Amino acid sequence: MKKYCLTLDLKDDQALIAEYEQYHVSIWPEIRASIIDSGITNMEIYRFDVRLFMIMEVNDDFSFEKKGAADAANAKVQEWETLMWKYQQPVKNALAGEKWVLMDKIFEL
């Protein structure tokens, strides 16, 4: 099982942050299904101030390319992503159009 860590920032607005967190209390069923169907077996998101940190555990069938293609073809996922972009902003040095940015592991005990 592989693990990936990604980061993203939220807009610095406490009302928007509260709304964003509320959406994640109970994500849309179609979003949950798209996550599971892609091979993600566990996903956690943590927040400090405006910084988000996501941990994804995936099975051997998962790839970012397959997930991206499936998401692009799924109208409900696109609706969710458009909605979430109301709350999100790219981290420094993210590529144009990039949301969640893959982090490099620099230490393991």
N, CA and C atoms as an extended XYZ file, in Angstrom:
327
Properties=species:S:1:pos:R:3:atomname:S:1:resname:S:1:resid:I:1 pbc="F F F"
N         0.844       -1.184        0.000 N   MET     1
C         0.000        0.000        0.000 CA  MET     1
C         0.884        1.240        0.000 C   MET     1
N         0.592        2.160       -0.916 N   LYS     2
C         1.335        3.409       -1.008 CA  LYS     2
C         0.603        4.512       -0.262 C   LYS     2
N         1.383        5.512        0.134 N   LYS     3
C         0.836        6.673        0.825 CA  LYS     3
C         1.342        7.927        0.130 C   LYS     3
N         0.440        8.883       -0.081 N   TYR     4
C         0.796       10.166       -0.672 CA  TYR     4
C         0.343       11.277        0.266 C   TYR     4
N         1.124       12.347        0.318 N   CYS     5
C         0.775       13.522        1.103 CA  CYS     5
C         0.734       14.723        0.169 C   CYS     5
N        -0.324       15.501        0.312 N   LEU     6
C        -0.536       16.650       -0.561 CA  LEU     6
C        -0.907       17.863        0.289 C   LEU     6
N        -0.711       19.050       -0.265 N   THR     7
C        -1.040       20.262        0.461 CA  THR     7
C        -1.779       21.248       -0.435 C   THR     7
N        -2.505       22.125        0.202 N   LEU     8
C        -3.294       23.158       -0.470 CA  LEU     8
C        -3.623       24.216        0.572 C   LEU     8
N        -3.839       25.435        0.148 N   ASP     9
C        -4.235       26.497        1.073 CA  ASP     9
C        -5.699       26.861        0.883 C   ASP     9
N        -6.291       27.311        1.976 N   LEU    10
C        -7.631       27.889        1.929 CA  LEU    10
C        -7.505       29.402        1.864 C   LEU    10
N        -8.543       30.054        1.388 N   LYS    11
C        -8.577       31.509        1.423 CA  LYS    11
C        -8.654       31.941        2.881 C   LYS    11
N        -7.981       33.032        3.204 N   ASP    12
C        -7.877       33.498        4.586 CA  ASP    12
C        -9.133       34.275        4.983 C   ASP    12
N       -10.205       33.522        5.175 N   ASP    13
C       -11.501       34.078        5.533 CA  ASP    13
C       -12.179       33.062        6.446 C   ASP    13
N       -12.354       33.408        7.705 N   GLN    14
C       -12.862       32.450        8.697 CA  GLN    14
C       -14.253       31.922        8.356 C   GLN    14
N       -15.097       32.752        7.774 N   ALA    15
C       -16.438       32.284        7.385 CA  ALA    15
C       -16.334       31.243        6.272 C   ALA    15
N       -15.478       31.491        5.291 N   LEU    16
C       -15.291       30.521        4.212 CA  LEU    16
C       -14.672       29.231        4.729 C   LEU    16
N       -13.719       29.352        5.642 N   ILE    17
C       -13.089       28.157        6.216 CA  ILE    17
C       -14.124       27.317        6.956 C   ILE    17
N       -15.001       27.971        7.697 N   ALA    18
C       -16.057       27.247        8.421 CA  ALA    18
C       -16.984       26.530        7.439 C   ALA    18
N       -17.351       27.190        6.342 N   GLU    19
C       -18.188       26.552        5.320 CA  GLU    19
C       -17.479       25.344        4.711 C   GLU    19
N       -16.203       25.513        4.397 N   TYR    20
C       -15.415       24.433        3.798 CA  TYR    20
C       -15.393       23.221        4.720 C   TYR    20
N       -15.139       23.453        5.989 N   GLU    21
C       -15.110       22.344        6.944 CA  GLU    21
C       -16.479       21.692        7.061 C   GLU    21
N       -17.544       22.475        6.994 N   GLN    22
C       -18.897       21.924        7.082 CA  GLN    22
C       -19.182       20.985        5.906 C   GLN    22
N       -18.740       21.362        4.720 N   TYR    23
C       -18.912       20.477        3.560 CA  TYR    23
C       -18.217       19.138        3.780 C   TYR    23
N       -17.127       19.139        4.531 N   HIS    24
C       -16.352       17.914        4.728 CA  HIS    24
C       -16.840       17.072        5.903 C   HIS    24
N       -17.805       17.572        6.639 N   VAL    25
C       -18.422       16.754        7.689 CA  VAL    25
C       -19.150       15.578        7.049 C   VAL    25
N       -19.787       15.853        5.928 N   SER    26
C       -20.505       14.813        5.192 CA  SER    26
C       -20.397       15.119        3.706 C   SER    26
N       -19.343       14.593        3.067 N   ILE    27
C       -19.144       14.875        1.644 CA  ILE    27
C       -20.252       14.228        0.827 C   ILE    27
N       -20.458       14.739       -0.365 N   TRP    28
C       -21.486       14.190       -1.243 CA  TRP    28
C       -21.196       12.711       -1.508 C   TRP    28
N       -22.222       11.885       -1.584 N   PRO    29
C       -22.014       10.446       -1.821 CA  PRO    29
C       -21.273       10.163       -3.125 C   PRO    29
N       -21.498       10.971       -4.145 N   GLU    30
C       -20.813       10.773       -5.424 CA  GLU    30
C       -19.306       11.033       -5.303 C   GLU    30
N       -18.949       11.948       -4.417 N   ILE    31
C       -17.536       12.255       -4.197 CA  ILE    31
C       -16.883       11.113       -3.435 C   ILE    31
N       -17.557       10.630       -2.416 N   ARG    32
C       -17.057        9.466       -1.661 CA  ARG    32
C       -16.850        8.280       -2.607 C   ARG    32
N       -17.814        8.027       -3.476 N   ALA    33
C       -17.715        6.914       -4.414 CA  ALA    33
C       -16.542        7.106       -5.372 C   ALA    33
N       -16.341        8.327       -5.865 N   SER    34
C       -15.241        8.574       -6.804 CA  SER    34
C       -13.886        8.359       -6.134 C   SER    34
N       -13.797        8.690       -4.872 N   ILE    35
C       -12.549        8.484       -4.115 CA  ILE    35
C       -12.280        6.986       -3.971 C   ILE    35
N       -13.267        6.269       -3.497 N   ILE    36
C       -13.113        4.827       -3.274 CA  ILE    36
C       -12.881        4.087       -4.581 C   ILE    36
N       -13.659        4.429       -5.606 N   ASP    37
C       -13.545        3.748       -6.900 CA  ASP    37
C       -12.178        3.935       -7.550 C   ASP    37
N       -11.480        5.007       -7.196 N   SER    38
C       -10.170        5.279       -7.802 CA  SER    38
C        -9.048        4.445       -7.190 C   SER    38
N        -9.342        3.780       -6.064 N   GLY    39
C        -8.310        2.987       -5.408 CA  GLY    39
C        -7.760        3.631       -4.148 C   GLY    39
N        -8.361        4.729       -3.725 N   ILE    40
C        -7.952        5.354       -2.463 CA  ILE    40
C        -8.658        4.602       -1.344 C   ILE    40
N        -7.874        4.033       -0.429 N   THR    41
C        -8.438        3.229        0.650 CA  THR    41
C        -8.611        4.015        1.938 C   THR    41
N        -7.878        5.108        2.079 N   ASN    42
C        -8.030        5.970        3.246 CA  ASN    42
C        -7.593        7.374        2.853 C   ASN    42
N        -8.339        8.356        3.333 N   MET    43
C        -7.997        9.746        3.065 CA  MET    43
C        -8.285       10.553        4.318 C   MET    43
N        -7.313       11.357        4.721 N   GLU    44
C        -7.476       12.252        5.866 CA  GLU    44
C        -7.011       13.636        5.445 C   GLU    44
N        -7.724       14.662        5.913 N   ILE    45
C        -7.316       16.045        5.664 CA  ILE    45
C        -7.201       16.738        7.016 C   ILE    45
N        -6.084       17.410        7.218 N   TYR    46
C        -5.825       18.177        8.433 CA  TYR    46
C        -5.671       19.637        8.043 C   TYR    46
N        -5.961       20.522        9.012 N   ARG    47
C        -5.834       21.959        8.756 CA  ARG    47
C        -5.076       22.639        9.883 C   ARG    47
N        -4.181       23.537        9.520 N   PHE    48
C        -3.588       24.496       10.434 CA  PHE    48
C        -3.738       25.857        9.782 C   PHE    48
N        -4.501       26.733       10.404 N   ASP    49
C        -4.763       28.054        9.866 CA  ASP    49
C        -5.349       27.888        8.459 C   ASP    49
N        -4.685       28.356        7.425 N   VAL    50
C        -5.211       28.200        6.065 CA  VAL    50
C        -4.585       27.022        5.325 C   VAL    50
N        -3.603       26.370        5.915 N   ARG    51
C        -2.889       25.269        5.244 CA  ARG    51
C        -3.603       23.948        5.474 C   ARG    51
N        -3.871       23.234        4.373 N   LEU    52
C        -4.441       21.898        4.432 CA  LEU    52
C        -3.358       20.873        4.126 C   LEU    52
N        -3.476       19.718        4.748 N   PHE    53
C        -2.538       18.612        4.544 CA  PHE    53
C        -3.364       17.348        4.386 C   PHE    53
N        -3.230       16.675        3.244 N   MET    54
C        -3.999       15.470        2.959 CA  MET    54
C        -3.069       14.258        2.939 C   MET    54
N        -3.513       13.192        3.587 N   ILE    55
C        -2.828       11.912        3.529 CA  ILE    55
C        -3.744       10.946        2.802 C   ILE    55
N        -3.230       10.327        1.749 N   MET    56
C        -3.989        9.340        0.986 CA  MET    56
C        -3.248        8.015        1.027 C   MET    56
N        -3.965        6.964        1.389 N   GLU    57
C        -3.435        5.618        1.270 CA  GLU    57
C        -4.166        4.974        0.103 C   GLU    57
N        -3.410        4.336       -0.787 N   VAL    58
C        -3.992        3.838       -2.033 CA  VAL    58
C        -3.608        2.385       -2.271 C   VAL    58
N        -4.436        1.708       -3.056 N   ASN    59
C        -4.118        0.327       -3.432 CA  ASN    59
C        -3.249        0.323       -4.696 C   ASN    59
N        -2.882       -0.857       -5.144 N   ASP    60
C        -1.981       -0.990       -6.290 CA  ASP    60
C        -2.602       -0.534       -7.606 C   ASP    60
N        -3.923       -0.408       -7.674 N   ASP    61
C        -4.597        0.018       -8.902 CA  ASP    61
C        -4.636        1.535       -9.062 C   ASP    61
N        -4.303        2.274       -8.014 N   PHE    62
C        -4.424        3.736       -8.055 CA  PHE    62
C        -3.331        4.371       -8.905 C   PHE    62
N        -3.733        5.397       -9.669 N   SER    63
C        -2.763        6.298      -10.291 CA  SER    63
C        -3.411        7.678      -10.371 C   SER    63
N        -2.592        8.703      -10.266 N   PHE    64
C        -3.106       10.067      -10.368 CA  PHE    64
C        -3.676       10.322      -11.761 C   PHE    64
N        -3.087        9.693      -12.774 N   GLU    65
C        -3.564        9.873      -14.136 CA  GLU    65
C        -4.974        9.299      -14.302 C   GLU    65
N        -5.185        8.067      -13.804 N   LYS    66
C        -6.517        7.449      -13.908 CA  LYS    66
C        -7.539        8.235      -13.087 C   LYS    66
N        -7.145        8.677      -11.902 N   LYS    67
C        -8.052        9.454      -11.053 CA  LYS    67
C        -8.425       10.760      -11.754 C   LYS    67
N        -7.440       11.431      -12.333 N   GLY    68
C        -7.701       12.691      -13.028 CA  GLY    68
C        -8.632       12.519      -14.215 C   GLY    68
N        -8.431       11.445      -14.979 N   ALA    69
C        -9.293       11.187      -16.143 CA  ALA    69
C       -10.713       10.870      -15.701 C   ALA    69
N       -10.859       10.050      -14.666 N   ALA    70
C       -12.191        9.708      -14.161 CA  ALA    70
C       -12.894       10.945      -13.618 C   ALA    70
N       -12.154       11.784      -12.893 N   ASP    71
C       -12.737       13.010      -12.340 CA  ASP    71
C       -13.181       13.961      -13.442 C   ASP    71
N       -12.373       14.082      -14.492 N   ALA    72
C       -12.700       14.985      -15.596 CA  ALA    72
C       -13.976       14.552      -16.314 C   ALA    72
N       -14.256       13.242      -16.299 N   ALA    73
C       -15.441       12.702      -16.977 CA  ALA    73
C       -16.664       12.629      -16.067 C   ALA    73
N       -16.515       13.019      -14.803 N   ASN    74
C       -17.594       12.898      -13.828 CA  ASN    74
C       -18.150       14.289      -13.520 C   ASN    74
N       -19.372       14.559      -13.979 N   ALA    75
C       -19.975       15.889      -13.813 CA  ALA    75
C       -20.125       16.277      -12.348 C   ALA    75
N       -20.443       15.321      -11.491 N   LYS    76
C       -20.632       15.634      -10.068 CA  LYS    76
C       -19.297       16.004       -9.415 C   LYS    76
N       -18.230       15.296       -9.785 N   VAL    77
C       -16.900       15.646       -9.269 CA  VAL    77
C       -16.513       17.039       -9.745 C   VAL    77
N       -16.796       17.359      -10.985 N   GLN    78
C       -16.481       18.688      -11.507 CA  GLN    78
C       -17.283       19.770      -10.776 C   GLN    78
N       -18.534       19.473      -10.470 N   GLU    79
C       -19.360       20.416       -9.695 CA  GLU    79
C       -18.750       20.637       -8.315 C   GLU    79
N       -18.321       19.547       -7.658 N   TRP    80
C       -17.691       19.623       -6.332 CA  TRP    80
C       -16.401       20.443       -6.410 C   TRP    80
N       -15.571       20.150       -7.399 N   GLU    81
C       -14.286       20.852       -7.523 CA  GLU    81
C       -14.491       22.342       -7.768 C   GLU    81
N       -15.468       22.684       -8.571 N   THR    82
C       -15.777       24.099       -8.801 CA  THR    82
C       -16.232       24.763       -7.510 C   THR    82
N       -17.091       24.091       -6.762 N   LEU    83
C       -17.554       24.614       -5.480 CA  LEU    83
C       -16.393       24.779       -4.503 C   LEU    83
N       -15.521       23.767       -4.406 N   MET    84
C       -14.411       23.815       -3.452 CA  MET    84
C       -13.427       24.927       -3.794 C   MET    84
N       -13.299       25.267       -5.081 N   TRP    85
C       -12.371       26.314       -5.481 CA  TRP    85
C       -12.793       27.672       -4.924 C   TRP    85
N       -14.055       27.807       -4.507 N   LYS    86
C       -14.522       29.027       -3.831 CA  LYS    86
C       -13.747       29.242       -2.538 C   LYS    86
N       -13.294       28.158       -1.925 N   TYR    87
C       -12.637       28.202       -0.626 CA  TYR    87
C       -11.121       28.044       -0.711 C   TYR    87
N       -10.635       27.478       -1.800 N   GLN    88
C        -9.234       27.088       -1.918 CA  GLN    88
C        -8.432       28.095       -2.726 C   GLN    88
N        -7.120       28.066       -2.502 N   GLN    89
C        -6.187       28.823       -3.326 CA  GLN    89
C        -4.890       28.028       -3.426 C   GLN    89
N        -4.168       28.187       -4.518 N   PRO    90
C        -2.954       27.387       -4.690 CA  PRO    90
C        -1.859       27.804       -3.710 C   PRO    90
N        -1.016       26.846       -3.376 N   VAL    91
C         0.153       27.158       -2.547 CA  VAL    91
C         1.207       27.828       -3.422 C   VAL    91
N         2.127       28.507       -2.795 N   LYS    92
C         3.235       29.146       -3.493 CA  LYS    92
C         3.958       28.096       -4.351 C   LYS    92
N         4.291       28.464       -5.560 N   ASN    93
C         5.025       27.631       -6.518 CA  ASN    93
C         4.198       26.502       -7.131 C   ASN    93
N         2.883       26.487       -6.899 N   ALA    94
C         2.030       25.512       -7.594 CA  ALA    94
C         1.992       25.885       -9.071 C   ALA    94
N         1.866       24.880       -9.921 N   LEU    95
C         1.745       25.130      -11.351 CA  LEU    95
C         0.378       25.743      -11.644 C   LEU    95
N         0.257       26.436      -12.747 N   ALA    96
C        -1.007       27.052      -13.136 CA  ALA    96
C        -2.105       25.991      -13.194 C   ALA    96
N        -3.217       26.246      -12.519 N   GLY    97
C        -4.347       25.321      -12.503 CA  GLY    97
C        -4.201       24.179      -11.509 C   GLY    97
N        -3.075       24.077      -10.835 N   GLU    98
C        -2.840       22.985       -9.891 CA  GLU    98
C        -3.480       23.318       -8.546 C   GLU    98
N        -4.183       22.345       -7.999 N   LYS    99
C        -4.807       22.532       -6.696 CA  LYS    99
C        -3.955       21.837       -5.637 C   LYS    99
N        -4.326       20.615       -5.307 N   TRP   100
C        -3.541       19.851       -4.336 CA  TRP   100
C        -2.167       19.555       -4.931 C   TRP   100
N        -1.114       19.826       -4.175 N   VAL   101
C         0.260       19.644       -4.641 CA  VAL   101
C         0.892       18.494       -3.864 C   VAL   101
N         1.476       17.566       -4.593 N   LEU   102
C         2.148       16.412       -3.990 CA  LEU   102
C         3.377       16.874       -3.221 C   LEU   102
N         3.520       16.390       -2.003 N   MET   103
C         4.657       16.756       -1.156 CA  MET   103
C         5.719       15.663       -1.224 C   MET   103
N         6.971       16.059       -1.036 N   ASP   104
C         8.083       15.118       -1.003 CA  ASP   104
C         8.313       14.652        0.429 C   ASP   104
N         8.487       13.344        0.602 N   LYS   105
C         8.825       12.825        1.920 CA  LYS   105
C        10.308       13.092        2.157 C   LYS   105
N        10.623       13.721        3.295 N   ILE   106
C        12.009       14.033        3.595 CA  ILE   106
C        12.522       13.302        4.833 C   ILE   106
N        11.628       12.587        5.551 N   PHE   107
C        12.067       11.877        6.754 CA  PHE   107
C        11.101       10.751        7.055 C   PHE   107
N        11.637        9.668        7.561 N   GLU   108
C        10.832        8.553        8.053 CA  GLU   108
C        11.572        7.886        9.196 C   GLU   108
N        10.900        7.613       10.284 N   LEU   109
C        11.499        6.965       11.458 CA  LEU   109
C        11.280        5.473       11.355 C   LEU   109
